[in-house]
Amino acid sequence: SDDAVVINNLTSDPRVSEYTRSILLQAGIRALVMLPLGSAQNRFGALLICRSQATPFDEKCLDDFENLVNLAKGVIEKLWLVQKNERALSKTSALYEISQRLSTAQSADDVLRYVINSDLFGAAGGTIAVLDRPTSTTELIDQELVFQAAAGMGAEMILGMRMPVTEGVVGWVVRE
């Protein structure tokens, strides 16, 4: 195949870097053939066949290998779609669970705890900062943000902290 990369003798092939050569030789590999998985526009990997002897791959072997790769492409793409659908379903289920919990929240602490503990975001911590008194966005200058709820990493330092809305990244987010 035109796409196949054939290395019949790993010890003398100039396309292989010394670093890669040393790793492959250490693993006992002396020859290999590689074919890309996916189309030229959408590659997602490669399939490799290795040999412990530096013997040439003949045309019949390369044709068989290409047929195997074509079969493998379809199977791998199908498995990826299944995994993608499973992740989407898991995410939807987690969002539903959070929304159910949020509907029963009694405080900002409850809201934050449900979100942080959800596994959905991979969060190590979080906080909820609110304006000390509700106002329109044109009257923000003398406002302060109060960190009303905090959970996880850094919670003790942040909880109850006050900061002018004109300061910091959180202030910028509220202003903008």
N, C-alpha and C positions, 0 to 999 in steps of 0.2 A: 504494500500500500504506500501511497505517497506520504501519508501522515505518519507512518511508523518510523520510530527512531530505533535503529538497530545498532547495538554495540556488540560485535562478535568477540572482541578481545579488550576487556576493560583495562588491562595493564598498558596498552599502547594507544588507546583512542584519544586523540587530541581534544575532543569535545568535552571530555570529562575533567573537571577541576581536580587538583591534587587533594583537596579536602574531601570531596565526594568520593574520589577514587580510594582514598585510605579507609573511609567508612565502609564502602562496599566490599573491598578486599578483606577487611577485618570480618565482615559478615559471611565471607566465603563465596561471594559472588564474583564470577569471572566473565560472564556474558549476560546481556539482557536485551529485551525488546520492549518498547513502550509505545502505546497507542493512546491518543487523547480520548477522553470521554466527553461527549457532547458535540455540537456542531462547531464550525469555525467561528461563528458569531457568539456562541454560548457554551464555552468550555467549562466543565465543572470538575475536572480531574484527569487522571491517567491510570491506565491499567498496565502493570508491569509483569513480565515473566522473566525469571532469573535462572541462570544455569551456574552450576559449580565448576564447569569446565569451559574453557575458551574455545567453543566450537561454533561454527557458523550456523545461523538459522536459514534453512532452505525456503524456497518460495511456497511450497506446500504448507509448511509450518506457519509462515507469515499469513497466508490466506486463511488458514484455520483460526489463527489468532484474531484476525480482523473480524471474522464471523462471530467469534466468541465475544469480542468487544461490542459488536452491534447488538447482540442479545443482552449483554450486561448493561448497556446504556439504558435500554427500555426498563429493565428491572430496577435499576438504581433510581431513575427518574420517578418511577411509580412509588418506590419506597419513600423518596423525598416528599412527594405529594401527600402520601399518607401521614408522614411525620408533621408536615406543615399543617394539615387539617387537624391533627391531634393537638398541636400547639394552639391553634386558633380556638378549638373547642375548649381546651383547658383555660385559656385566657377569658373566653366568654363566660365560662362557669365561674371563674374567680371574680370577674366584674359583677356578675349577678349576685354572688355571695356578699361582696362588699356593699352593693346597693341595698341588699336586704338588711345588713347590719347598720348601715348609715341611716336607714329609715327609722331605726329604733334608738339612735344616738341621743343621749341626754346632755352631752357637753362637747366642747371643742376637743377635750382630751379623748373622749370616746371616738370622735371622728378621726383624729390623728392616729390613735392606736389601731383602729380598724385598717386604715390605709397602710401604715408602716408594717404591720404584722401580716400583710396579705400575701407575701411571696411574689406578688405580681410585678413589683417594681424593683425587687432586689435591694431595698433600702436598708441602710444601717441605722438610720435615724431621720428625724424630721421635726418640723415645727410649724405652728400656725401663728402668723403675725397679723394683728388687726389694728386698725386705727383706734386711738384712744377715744375718739368721739366721731360718729358718722358725719360725713360732710360731702359736699360736691367736690369734684376733682379740681375745681378752680380755687378752692379754699384749703389746699393741702399744706401750704408752707409752714404754718405753726403747729401742725399735727405731729403726733408721735405714734410710732408703731409699738405695740405691746406684744411681746412673745408670750401668748396666752397658753399655749400647750406645746409640750416638747416630749419626744420619746426617743429612746435609743442613744446613739452616739452623741455626746455633748449636751444632753438634755439638762443636766444640773446647771451648767454654765448659762444656758440660754433662757430657761424658764423664768418669766417675770421681767426679763431685760426690756428696757425702753430705749428707743432710738428715734431721733428726728427723721421724719419721712424724707428729708432732703439728703440723708446720708445713706451710704452703703448700697449694695446690689438689691436688697429687698426693697428699700426705699425707691430705687430707680424703677423696679418692676411695678410698684403701686402707682408711682407718678406717671409712668408711660402707659 
